[in-house]
Amino acid sequence: MASIDEAVQGYVNAIKVMDIGTLMATLTPEALAKAMAQMGSGPQPAGISDIRAEQQGEENGEYIYHLVVTADSGGGTMMTRWKQIEGAWKVTDLGQV
């Protein structure tokens, strides 16, 4: 099984290449609904040039990572909360920082 760091890096790589299948499979239904709602509410980074994952801490077995996005349009930071569910790391919550 992948470590949390490997799972986060796989998610970052999926964002870079816009691998929608992997991205959707990594999100819990609640996180997916939140991501879909946020996609329509704000500007999306165009021309992503880099994404850096920074571990922020751990709370009750959940890991918090900030994904720092550098893009042609300026970029931003997204909080992701990870939890192991049925042997796989899943994003249980996300949001703009």
Order of alpha helices (4+ residues) and beta strands (2+ residues): alpha-alpha-alpha-beta-beta-beta-beta
